[in-house]
Amino acid sequence: MRTYEELEQLFGDGEQAFLVTTFPFSEEAALLYCNDAASVFFGESREKITGRTLGELGEAWKKDKEIHHSVFDGDMCLCMIIDVADSRRRLEKEYQAYRKRMEEALEAANVASLAKTKFLSEMSHDIRTPMNAIMGMADIALNYAEDSGRVEDCLKKIQTASGHLLRLINEVLDMSRIESGKLVLVNEPFRLADLVHEIFIVIRPQAEKKNIGFHLELGDILHEELVGDRMRIQQIYINLLSNAIKYTQEGGAVWMNLCQRETAGKSSLFLEVRDNGIGMSEEFVEHIFDPFERERNTTFSGIEGTGLGMSITKKLVDMMQGHIVVESTKGEGSTFRVDFPLEVRERERTFEKSVLEGKRVLVLQGAVEKLTKLPEILGRLGMESDTAACGMEAIDLINEADIEGKDYFALLTGDRLEDVELSLLLPEIRARKGRDFPMLLLSESDWSEVEYLLQQAGITTFVPLPLFESRLAEALYGCTEAGKREQEQKEKKAERHFENSRVLLVEDNELNLEIAVEILGSTGAQIDTAGNGQEALDAFAAKPEFYYDLILMDIQMPVMDGLEATRRIRGLNRQDASRVHIVAMTANAFVEDRRLSVEAGMNAHITKPLDVEQVLECLDKWGRR
């Protein structure tokens, strides 16, 4: 027979009620052991119960109880007591909780349904607005076909309206993909400098159009080479910045602050977007990330949008295992903060650092505060520097260097000086240092607006702010003899003339075909066309081996689709079948669509509507002979 201590070890810690009695189980059976859960039923302590017979304990404790017993260790009975009333109460409680969840789910579904109904009603208006503009401007252009100025104005407005319509459609499709779980992030290497400057190029014109100050500040940037979904990161940042500009009055300001922190071998990107615009009510802030939500403001009308941008942003941040928070005060502005971790990759240098090491540059900081860290960056590149606070000091340093025989490799200058106009100072420096002396402008200005004037003054290279070490290093390298030779080779290679290239263009839509033929025809390439996958297969098979350099293949076509046509071309018994370059040219723009293209045997994937530069880059990469 087991000891009391052994029975306690077996049954003492459980929530289930257990008794151990002598064998056989009956009213005369003596109680050998009772755990805490069972003693509750008797209303007495375990010590008082143990040793008594079940008959002595009475009948009251058995009410609403189920008793299950079996032989235990041959000479004992193990009894398990189940409180039926307690089970009923638990089931009732679970049922009520389940019912409440169902009622809440039904209410949420009804709210979502109403929101979607409202959204579709509003989207009908939002889609019709650019569509009406496109159709109206097209009619005007046809009516004034001989007035080139009027036609050009109409085409520009059509371009703007169609761009807005495309953004609306993309947001709806993105939301659909996210909610169905079909949106997949693509982790690819990218450079932070490229990402930030592309965002700057998109956002600055929006701010300037509304006369809004746009201020971009960089904190500590530990790694420029990162791995992540660059397109989606850019989408998040542009959504936040565009919203800030959209809801800020003319003459206001928007601030973008970006920095990095090191966490567990990853680089966490921290972005803060702040504005002094109209702000949001407390009630709306609670729902800002809900789909289809748009706050109505009677004093700030004419704002277009789907009400999906912030919801998409939040879901993308969540997919990246990041965080996003918002603070807003009605009438004062809003602040969004977002962060997410990214993998760090080893920096890829496009040139040897030794090419720049030991070279001395003159830094003309002037009134540009963002150049204060420039000497530190130059030091990391192995370069030496002298800093001038104004134009006259720069002239003095050049004179001293000439006397001491310490020649400067280049001049780095900001775009604002307190003592002299830059356009007057630079020609004097150019006269002293010669026409081959590199003078680099570091500025937030739009280079296209100041290019002619400053190039006439002597500027040779433009480096955009905010300043990234990689961008500065490449600009300085481009001023060396090795850099100049490399650039000449790139420019020669980049000349887009494809007179000897043969392209098979496969497209079933006549309008799309006309557009693609026009784009490709301007390069001099020889173009054959096919209206479906079967025609493309027949055209390829009918030509000699290695006749075509590139096949641009639509995906959704009658008779035979592009994926099947590609598989059949790859399966032909001829040497060029596996080597001809095939590029998908389709409206199927998602990650899984790209995966299917690659699995079918395609080399790349470009999306419609066709972007001229994208098509030319594709031809440059795959269509040269």
C-alpha positions as CSV (number, residue, x, y, z in Angstrom):
1,M,0.0,0.0,0.0
2,R,1.3,3.5,-0.9
3,T,2.1,6.0,1.8
4,Y,0.2,9.2,2.3
5,E,3.3,11.1,1.1
6,E,3.4,9.1,-2.1
7,L,-0.3,9.8,-2.7
8,E,0.2,13.5,-2.0
9,Q,3.0,13.6,-4.6
10,L,0.6,12.0,-7.2
11,F,-2.6,13.9,-6.6
12,G,-1.9,16.9,-4.3
13,D,-1.2,19.6,-6.8
14,G,-4.1,19.0,-9.2
15,E,-7.3,21.0,-9.6
16,Q,-9.3,17.8,-10.0
17,A,-10.8,16.3,-6.9
18,F,-9.4,12.8,-5.9
19,L,-10.1,10.4,-3.0
20,V,-8.3,7.1,-2.2
21,T,-10.2,4.5,-0.2
22,T,-9.8,1.0,0.9
23,F,-11.0,-1.8,-1.4
24,P,-13.8,-2.4,-2.3
25,F,-15.5,0.9,-2.8
26,S,-18.6,1.1,-0.6
27,E,-20.2,2.9,2.4
28,E,-17.8,1.0,4.7
29,A,-14.7,1.9,2.7
30,A,-12.2,4.0,4.8
31,L,-10.9,7.2,3.4
32,L,-7.1,6.9,3.1
33,Y,-6.3,10.1,1.2
34,C,-8.1,13.3,0.1
35,N,-6.6,16.1,-1.8
36,D,-7.4,19.8,-1.3
37,A,-9.8,20.0,-4.3
38,A,-11.9,17.1,-2.8
39,S,-11.9,18.4,0.8
40,V,-13.8,21.5,-0.4
41,F,-16.8,19.2,-1.1
42,F,-16.9,17.9,2.5
43,G,-16.5,21.4,4.2
44,E,-13.9,20.0,6.5
45,S,-10.1,19.8,6.6
46,R,-8.2,16.8,5.1
47,E,-7.0,15.8,8.6
48,K,-10.6,15.4,9.9
49,I,-11.8,13.5,6.9
50,T,-8.9,11.0,6.5
51,G,-9.6,7.7,8.4
52,R,-13.4,8.0,8.3
53,T,-15.7,5.8,6.2
54,L,-17.7,7.2,3.3
55,G,-20.9,6.4,5.2
56,E,-19.8,8.5,8.1
57,L,-19.3,11.5,5.8
58,G,-23.0,11.5,4.9
59,E,-24.9,12.0,1.7
60,A,-24.9,15.8,1.2
61,W,-21.5,16.0,-0.4
62,K,-22.7,13.7,-3.2
63,K,-25.4,16.1,-4.5
64,D,-24.8,17.2,-8.1
65,K,-21.6,15.1,-8.1
66,E,-20.4,12.3,-10.4
67,I,-18.1,9.7,-8.7
68,H,-15.9,7.6,-10.9
69,H,-13.8,4.9,-9.2
70,S,-11.4,2.2,-10.2
71,V,-9.0,-0.3,-8.5
72,F,-5.7,1.4,-7.6
73,D,-2.5,-0.6,-6.8
74,G,-4.6,-3.7,-6.2
75,D,-5.7,-3.0,-2.7
76,M,-7.1,0.6,-3.0
77,C,-9.7,2.5,-4.9
78,L,-9.0,5.8,-6.7
79,C,-12.1,8.0,-6.9
80,M,-12.5,11.1,-9.1
81,I,-15.3,13.5,-8.2
82,I,-16.8,15.7,-10.8
83,D,-19.0,18.7,-9.8
84,V,-21.8,18.6,-12.3
85,A,-23.3,21.9,-11.2
86,D,-19.9,23.5,-11.5
87,S,-19.5,22.1,-15.0
88,R,-22.9,23.5,-15.9
89,R,-21.9,26.9,-14.6
90,R,-18.7,26.7,-16.6
91,L,-20.5,25.7,-19.8
92,E,-23.0,28.5,-19.3
93,K,-20.2,31.0,-18.8
94,E,-18.4,29.8,-21.8
95,Y,-21.6,29.9,-23.8
96,Q,-22.3,33.5,-22.7
97,A,-18.7,34.5,-23.6
98,Y,-19.0,32.8,-27.0
99,R,-22.3,34.5,-27.6
100,K,-20.8,37.9,-26.7
101,R,-17.9,37.3,-29.1
102,M,-20.4,36.4,-31.8
103,E,-22.5,39.5,-31.2
104,E,-19.3,41.6,-31.2
105,A,-18.2,39.9,-34.5
106,L,-21.6,40.5,-36.0
107,E,-21.5,44.1,-35.0
108,A,-18.0,44.5,-36.3
109,A,-19.1,42.9,-39.6
110,N,-22.0,45.2,-39.9
111,V,-19.8,48.2,-39.2
112,A,-17.3,47.0,-41.8
113,S,-20.1,46.4,-44.3
114,L,-21.5,49.9,-43.7
115,A,-17.9,51.3,-44.0
116,K,-17.4,49.5,-47.3
117,T,-20.7,50.6,-48.6
118,K,-19.9,54.1,-47.7
119,F,-16.4,53.7,-49.2
120,L,-17.8,52.4,-52.5
121,S,-20.1,55.3,-52.7
122,E,-17.3,57.7,-52.1
123,M,-14.9,55.8,-54.4
124,S,-17.5,56.1,-57.1
125,H,-17.0,59.9,-56.8
126,D,-13.3,59.7,-56.4
127,I,-12.8,57.5,-59.5
128,R,-15.3,59.4,-61.6
129,T,-13.5,62.7,-60.9
130,P,-10.2,61.8,-62.7
131,M,-12.1,59.8,-65.3
132,N,-14.2,62.8,-66.1
133,A,-11.0,65.0,-66.3
134,I,-9.4,62.5,-68.7
135,M,-12.4,62.2,-71.0
136,G,-13.1,65.9,-70.9
137,M,-9.5,66.9,-71.7
138,A,-9.4,64.3,-74.5
139,D,-12.5,65.9,-76.1
140,I,-10.9,69.4,-75.8
141,A,-7.7,68.2,-77.3
142,L,-9.6,66.7,-80.3
143,N,-11.5,69.9,-80.8
144,Y,-8.3,72.0,-80.8
145,A,-6.1,69.5,-82.6
146,E,-4.4,72.2,-84.5
147,D,-3.6,74.3,-81.4
148,S,-0.4,72.6,-80.2
149,G,-0.3,74.7,-77.0
150,R,-3.8,73.8,-76.0
151,V,-3.2,70.1,-76.9
152,E,-0.1,70.0,-74.8
153,D,-1.9,71.5,-71.8
154,C,-4.7,68.9,-72.1
155,L,-2.2,66.1,-72.3
156,K,-0.4,67.3,-69.2
157,K,-3.7,67.4,-67.3
158,I,-4.6,63.9,-68.6
159,Q,-1.3,62.7,-67.4
160,T,-1.9,64.1,-63.9
161,A,-5.5,62.8,-63.7
162,S,-4.4,59.3,-64.9
163,G,-1.6,59.2,-62.3
164,H,-4.2,60.0,-59.6
165,L,-6.5,57.3,-60.9
166,L,-3.7,54.8,-60.9
167,R,-2.9,55.6,-57.3
168,L,-6.5,55.0,-56.3
169,I,-6.6,51.7,-58.1
170,N,-3.3,50.6,-56.6
171,E,-4.5,51.4,-53.0
172,V,-7.6,49.3,-53.5
173,L,-5.7,46.4,-54.9
174,D,-3.0,46.6,-52.1
175,M,-5.7,46.5,-49.5
176,S,-7.4,43.5,-51.1
177,R,-4.1,41.7,-51.2
178,I,-3.3,42.5,-47.6
179,E,-6.7,41.4,-46.3
180,S,-6.6,38.1,-48.2
181,G,-3.0,37.4,-47.0
182,K,-1.6,37.4,-50.5
183,L,0.8,40.3,-50.1
184,V,4.3,39.1,-49.8
185,L,7.3,41.2,-48.8
186,V,10.4,41.0,-51.0
187,N,13.7,41.3,-49.1
188,E,16.3,42.7,-51.4
189,P,19.5,44.7,-50.9
190,F,19.1,48.4,-51.2
191,R,21.0,51.6,-50.4
192,L,19.4,54.0,-47.8
193,A,20.8,57.0,-49.7
194,D,19.0,56.0,-52.9
195,L,15.7,55.4,-51.0
196,V,15.8,58.8,-49.2
197,H,16.7,60.8,-52.3
198,E,14.0,59.2,-54.3
199,I,11.5,60.1,-51.6
200,F,12.8,63.6,-51.6
201,I,12.3,63.9,-55.3
202,V,8.7,62.8,-55.0
203,I,7.8,64.9,-51.9
204,R,9.5,68.2,-52.6
205,P,7.4,69.1,-55.6
206,Q,4.2,68.4,-53.6
207,A,5.4,70.7,-50.9
208,E,6.6,73.4,-53.2
209,K,3.2,73.4,-55.1
210,K,1.5,74.3,-51.8
211,N,4.2,76.6,-50.6
212,I,4.9,74.3,-47.7
213,G,8.4,74.2,-46.1
214,F,9.8,70.6,-46.3
215,H,12.7,69.9,-43.9
216,L,14.6,66.7,-44.0
217,E,17.0,65.9,-41.1
218,L,19.3,62.9,-40.7
219,G,20.3,61.6,-37.3
220,D,22.9,58.9,-36.8
221,I,23.1,56.7,-39.9
222,L,25.1,53.6,-39.0
223,H,24.6,51.5,-42.1
224,E,23.6,52.6,-45.6
225,E,23.5,49.1,-47.1
226,L,20.4,47.3,-45.9
227,V,18.1,44.4,-46.8
228,G,14.3,44.8,-46.9
229,D,11.3,45.5,-49.2
230,R,12.5,48.8,-50.5
231,M,9.3,49.5,-52.5
232,R,7.0,49.0,-49.5
233,I,9.3,51.0,-47.2
234,Q,9.2,53.8,-49.7
235,Q,5.4,53.4,-49.9
236,I,5.1,53.8,-46.1
237,Y,7.3,56.9,-46.0
238,I,5.6,58.6,-49.0
239,N,2.1,57.8,-47.6
240,L,3.0,59.6,-44.3
241,L,4.7,62.5,-46.0
242,S,2.1,63.0,-48.6
243,N,-0.6,63.0,-45.9
244,A,1.3,65.5,-43.9
245,I,1.5,67.8,-46.9
246,K,-2.1,67.1,-47.9
247,Y,-3.4,68.2,-44.5
248,T,-1.2,71.2,-44.0
249,Q,-2.3,74.7,-45.1
250,E,-0.4,76.8,-47.5
251,G,2.6,78.4,-45.8
252,G,2.9,75.6,-43.3
253,A,5.8,73.2,-42.7
254,V,6.5,69.4,-42.7
255,W,9.5,67.9,-41.0
256,M,11.0,64.4,-41.7
257,N,13.6,63.1,-39.3
258,L,15.3,59.8,-40.0
259,C,17.9,57.9,-37.9
260,Q,19.1,54.4,-37.1
261,R,19.7,52.3,-34.0
262,E,21.6,49.0,-33.7
263,T,19.5,46.2,-32.1
264,A,20.6,42.6,-32.0
265,G,22.6,42.6,-35.3
266,K,19.9,44.5,-37.1
267,S,19.5,48.2,-38.0
268,S,16.2,49.7,-36.9
269,L,15.1,52.6,-39.0
270,F,13.3,55.3,-37.0
271,L,11.2,57.9,-38.9
272,E,9.3,60.9,-37.5
273,V,7.0,62.9,-39.8
274,R,5.7,66.1,-38.2
275,D,3.5,68.9,-39.5
276,N,1.8,72.0,-38.2
277,G,-1.4,71.4,-40.3
278,I,-5.0,71.0,-39.4
279,G,-4.5,68.0,-37.0
280,M,-7.1,65.4,-36.1
281,S,-9.8,65.0,-33.5
282,E,-9.2,62.6,-30.7
283,E,-12.1,60.4,-31.9
284,F,-10.7,60.1,-35.4
285,V,-7.1,59.4,-34.2
286,E,-8.5,56.2,-32.6
287,H,-9.8,55.0,-36.0
288,I,-7.1,56.5,-38.3
289,F,-5.7,53.0,-39.1
290,D,-9.1,51.5,-39.8
291,P,-9.9,50.8,-43.5
292,F,-12.1,53.2,-45.4
293,E,-12.0,55.9,-42.7
294,R,-11.8,59.6,-43.7
295,E,-12.4,62.5,-41.4
296,R,-14.6,65.2,-42.7
297,N,-13.4,68.8,-42.3
298,T,-15.7,71.6,-43.3
299,T,-12.8,74.1,-43.4
300,F,-10.4,72.0,-45.4
301,S,-12.2,70.5,-48.4
302,G,-11.0,69.3,-51.8
303,I,-8.8,66.6,-50.5
304,E,-8.8,63.4,-52.5
305,G,-8.1,59.9,-51.2
306,T,-9.5,56.5,-50.6
307,G,-9.3,56.3,-46.8
308,L,-7.0,53.3,-47.3
309,G,-3.5,54.9,-47.2
310,M,-3.1,54.8,-43.4
311,S,-4.6,51.3,-43.0
312,I,-2.2,50.0,-45.7
313,T,0.7,51.8,-44.0
314,K,-0.2,50.2,-40.6
315,K,-0.5,46.7,-42.0
316,L,2.8,47.0,-43.9
317,V,4.5,48.2,-40.8
318,D,3.0,45.2,-38.9
319,M,4.2,42.8,-41.6
320,M,7.7,44.2,-41.1
321,Q,7.5,43.6,-37.4
322,G,7.6,47.3,-36.7
323,H,5.6,49.9,-34.8
324,I,3.7,53.1,-35.7
325,V,2.2,55.6,-33.4
326,V,0.4,58.9,-34.0
327,E,-0.1,62.1,-31.9
328,S,-2.4,64.9,-33.1
329,T,-4.0,68.0,-31.8
330,K,-6.9,69.6,-33.7
331,G,-5.7,72.8,-35.3
332,E,-2.1,72.3,-34.4
333,G,-0.8,69.4,-36.4
334,S,0.2,65.7,-36.3
335,T,3.2,63.6,-35.6
336,F,3.7,60.1,-36.9
337,R,6.5,57.8,-35.6
338,V,7.4,54.6,-37.3
339,D,10.2,52.1,-36.9
340,F,11.0,48.6,-38.1
341,P,14.1,46.3,-38.1
342,L,16.1,45.6,-41.3
343,E,19.0,43.3,-42.0
344,V,22.4,44.9,-42.5
345,R,24.6,43.9,-45.4
346,E,28.3,44.5,-45.9
347,R,28.9,47.7,-47.7
348,E,29.8,47.3,-51.4
349,R,32.3,49.9,-52.5
350,T,32.3,50.8,-56.2
351,F,35.9,51.9,-56.0
352,E,39.0,51.4,-53.9
353,K,39.1,53.7,-50.9
354,S,42.9,54.3,-51.5
355,V,42.0,56.4,-54.6
356,L,40.8,59.2,-52.2
357,E,43.1,58.6,-49.2
358,G,45.4,61.5,-48.4
359,K,43.7,64.0,-50.8
360,R,43.0,67.4,-49.3
361,V,39.8,69.3,-49.9
362,L,38.6,72.8,-49.1
363,V,35.1,72.9,-47.4
364,L,33.3,76.1,-47.8
365,Q,30.5,75.7,-45.2
366,G,29.0,79.2,-45.4
367,A,25.6,79.4,-43.8
368,V,24.6,75.8,-44.4
369,E,24.4,74.1,-41.0
370,K,24.0,70.6,-42.5
371,L,27.7,70.7,-43.6
372,T,29.0,70.7,-40.0
373,K,29.6,66.9,-40.1
374,L,31.4,67.1,-43.5
375,P,35.0,67.1,-42.1
376,E,34.1,64.0,-40.0
377,I,32.8,62.1,-43.1
378,L,35.9,63.1,-45.1
379,G,38.0,61.8,-42.3
380,R,36.3,58.4,-42.6
381,L,37.2,58.4,-46.3
382,G,40.8,58.9,-45.4
383,M,40.8,62.5,-46.7
384,E,42.1,65.7,-45.2
385,S,40.1,69.0,-45.1
386,D,40.2,72.7,-44.2
387,T,37.0,74.5,-43.5
388,A,36.2,78.1,-44.5
389,A,33.2,79.9,-42.9
390,C,32.9,82.4,-45.7
391,G,34.1,83.3,-49.2
392,M,37.0,85.6,-48.1
393,E,38.3,82.9,-45.7
394,A,38.2,80.4,-48.6
395,I,40.3,82.7,-50.8
396,D,42.8,83.1,-47.9
397,L,43.1,79.3,-47.4
398,I,43.7,78.8,-51.2
399,N,46.4,81.5,-51.1
400,E,48.1,79.9,-48.1
401,A,48.0,76.4,-49.7
402,D,49.6,77.8,-52.9
403,I,52.4,79.4,-50.8
404,E,53.0,76.2,-48.8
405,G,52.8,74.0,-51.8
406,K,49.8,72.1,-50.4
407,D,47.4,71.8,-53.4
408,Y,43.7,71.2,-52.8
409,F,42.1,68.3,-54.7
410,A,38.6,69.8,-54.7
411,L,36.3,72.4,-53.3
412,L,33.1,71.4,-51.5
413,T,30.7,74.3,-51.0
414,G,27.2,74.9,-49.6
415,D,24.8,77.1,-51.6
416,R,24.6,80.1,-49.2
417,L,27.4,82.5,-48.2
418,E,27.0,85.4,-45.9
419,D,29.7,87.7,-47.4
420,V,29.5,87.1,-51.1
421,E,27.3,85.6,-53.8
422,L,28.4,82.1,-54.8
423,S,28.1,82.9,-58.5
424,L,30.6,85.7,-58.0
425,L,33.1,83.8,-55.9
426,L,33.3,80.6,-57.9
427,P,34.6,82.2,-61.1
428,E,37.5,83.7,-59.1
429,I,38.4,80.3,-57.6
430,R,38.1,78.7,-61.0
431,A,40.5,81.4,-62.5
432,R,43.1,80.6,-59.7
433,K,42.8,76.8,-59.8
434,G,42.3,76.1,-63.5
435,R,39.4,74.7,-65.4
436,D,40.0,71.0,-64.3
437,F,39.7,71.9,-60.6
438,P,36.6,70.0,-59.2
439,M,34.1,72.2,-57.4
440,L,31.2,70.3,-55.9
441,L,27.9,71.9,-54.7
442,L,26.2,70.3,-51.7
443,S,22.6,71.6,-51.5
444,E,18.9,70.8,-50.9
445,S,18.0,72.8,-54.0
446,D,16.5,71.4,-57.1
447,W,19.6,71.0,-59.3
448,S,17.6,71.6,-62.5
449,E,16.6,75.1,-61.3
450,V,20.1,76.3,-60.5
451,E,22.1,74.0,-62.9
452,Y,22.7,76.5,-65.7
453,L,23.7,79.5,-63.5
454,L,26.1,77.5,-61.2
455,Q,27.7,75.5,-64.0
456,Q,28.4,78.8,-65.7
457,A,30.0,79.9,-62.4
458,G,32.2,76.8,-62.3
459,I,30.4,74.0,-60.4
460,T,31.3,70.6,-61.8
461,T,29.3,68.2,-59.7
462,F,26.1,68.3,-57.6
463,V,25.7,66.3,-54.4
464,P,22.2,66.4,-52.9
465,L,21.5,67.0,-49.2
466,P,20.9,65.4,-46.8
467,L,24.5,64.1,-47.0
468,F,25.2,60.4,-47.2
469,E,28.8,59.2,-47.1
470,S,28.4,56.9,-50.1
471,R,27.0,59.7,-52.3
472,L,29.9,62.0,-51.3
473,A,32.5,59.3,-51.8
474,E,31.2,58.5,-55.3
475,A,31.0,62.2,-56.3
476,L,34.6,62.7,-55.2
477,Y,35.8,59.5,-56.9
478,G,34.1,60.8,-60.1
479,C,36.5,63.7,-60.0
480,T,39.6,61.5,-60.0
481,E,41.2,60.3,-63.2
482,A,40.1,56.8,-62.6
483,G,36.6,57.9,-61.9
484,K,36.4,60.0,-65.1
485,R,37.6,57.0,-67.2
486,E,35.0,54.8,-65.6
487,Q,32.2,57.3,-66.3
488,E,33.2,57.7,-69.9
489,Q,32.9,53.9,-70.3
490,K,29.5,53.9,-68.6
491,E,28.2,56.7,-70.8
492,K,29.4,55.0,-74.0
493,K,27.7,51.8,-72.9
494,A,24.5,53.6,-71.9
495,E,23.9,55.1,-75.4
496,R,20.5,53.7,-76.3
497,H,20.9,52.7,-79.9
498,F,19.6,49.2,-80.7
499,E,19.7,49.2,-84.5
500,N,21.1,45.7,-84.6
501,S,18.7,44.3,-82.0
502,R,15.6,42.3,-82.8
503,V,12.6,42.3,-80.5
504,L,9.5,40.1,-80.5
505,L,6.6,42.1,-78.9
506,V,3.7,39.9,-77.8
507,E,0.5,41.8,-76.8
508,D,-3.2,41.2,-77.5
509,N,-4.4,44.8,-76.8
510,E,-4.0,47.0,-79.8
511,L,-3.7,50.2,-77.8
512,N,-1.0,48.7,-75.5
513,L,0.7,47.3,-78.6
514,E,0.8,50.8,-80.3
515,I,2.3,52.4,-77.2
516,A,5.0,49.7,-76.8
517,V,5.9,49.8,-80.5
518,E,6.2,53.6,-80.3
519,I,8.6,53.4,-77.3
520,L,10.7,50.6,-78.7
521,G,10.7,52.1,-82.2
522,S,12.4,55.2,-81.0
523,T,15.5,53.2,-80.2
524,G,16.0,51.8,-83.7
525,A,15.4,48.2,-82.7
526,Q,13.7,45.9,-85.2
527,I,10.3,44.9,-83.9
528,D,8.1,42.0,-84.8
529,T,4.7,41.6,-83.1
530,A,2.4,38.8,-82.1
531,G,-1.2,38.9,-80.8
532,N,-1.1,35.9,-78.5
533,G,1.2,33.2,-77.1
534,Q,0.6,30.8,-79.9
535,E,1.5,33.4,-82.5
536,A,4.7,34.2,-80.5
537,L,5.6,30.5,-80.3
538,D,5.1,30.1,-84.1
539,A,7.1,33.3,-84.8
540,F,10.0,32.2,-82.7
541,A,10.0,28.7,-84.1
542,A,9.9,30.1,-87.7
543,K,13.0,32.2,-87.4
544,P,16.6,31.0,-87.5
545,E,18.4,30.3,-84.2
546,F,19.5,33.4,-82.3
547,Y,17.3,35.7,-84.5
548,Y,15.6,37.4,-81.6
549,D,17.5,39.1,-78.8
550,L,14.5,39.8,-76.6
551,I,10.9,38.7,-76.3
552,L,8.5,41.1,-74.4
553,M,5.6,38.9,-73.4
554,D,2.2,39.8,-72.1
555,I,0.7,37.3,-69.7
556,Q,-3.1,37.3,-70.0
557,M,-3.9,36.6,-73.7
558,P,-6.4,34.5,-75.7
559,V,-5.5,31.2,-77.3
560,M,-2.3,30.7,-75.3
561,D,-1.2,32.8,-72.3
562,G,2.3,34.2,-71.9
563,L,3.4,31.7,-69.2
564,E,2.5,28.7,-71.3
565,A,4.1,30.3,-74.4
566,T,7.3,30.9,-72.5
567,R,7.4,27.2,-71.2
568,R,6.9,26.0,-74.8
569,I,9.6,28.3,-76.2
570,R,12.0,27.1,-73.5
571,G,11.1,23.5,-74.4
572,L,11.9,23.8,-78.1
573,N,14.8,21.6,-79.4
574,R,17.0,24.4,-80.6
575,Q,20.1,26.1,-79.0
576,D,18.6,29.6,-78.5
577,A,15.4,28.3,-76.7
578,S,17.0,28.4,-73.3
579,R,19.1,31.5,-73.9
580,V,16.8,34.0,-75.5
581,H,15.7,36.7,-73.0
582,I,12.0,36.7,-72.2
583,V,10.6,39.5,-70.1
584,A,7.0,39.6,-68.8
585,M,5.2,42.8,-69.7
586,T,1.9,42.7,-67.8
587,A,-0.6,44.3,-65.4
588,N,0.0,41.5,-63.0
589,A,2.1,43.4,-60.5
590,F,2.3,41.3,-57.3
591,V,5.1,39.2,-55.9
592,E,3.4,35.9,-56.7
593,D,3.0,37.1,-60.3
594,R,6.7,37.7,-60.5
595,R,7.4,34.3,-59.0
596,L,5.1,32.6,-61.6
597,S,6.9,34.5,-64.4
598,V,10.3,33.3,-63.2
599,E,9.1,29.7,-62.7
600,A,7.8,29.7,-66.3
601,G,11.3,30.6,-67.5
602,M,11.2,34.4,-67.9
603,N,14.2,36.5,-67.1
604,A,12.4,39.6,-65.7
605,H,9.1,41.2,-65.1
606,I,7.9,44.8,-65.9
607,T,4.5,46.1,-65.1
608,K,1.8,48.1,-66.9
609,P,1.0,50.8,-67.4
610,L,4.4,50.9,-69.2
611,D,7.0,53.3,-67.9
612,V,9.2,54.6,-70.8
613,E,12.4,54.5,-68.7
614,Q,11.6,51.0,-67.4
615,V,11.1,49.6,-70.9
616,L,14.4,51.3,-72.1
617,E,16.3,49.9,-69.1
618,C,14.9,46.5,-69.9
619,L,16.0,46.8,-73.5
620,D,19.4,48.1,-72.4
621,K,19.9,45.1,-70.1
622,W,18.5,42.3,-72.2
623,G,18.2,43.5,-75.8
624,R,21.7,44.4,-76.8
625,R,23.4,42.4,-79.5
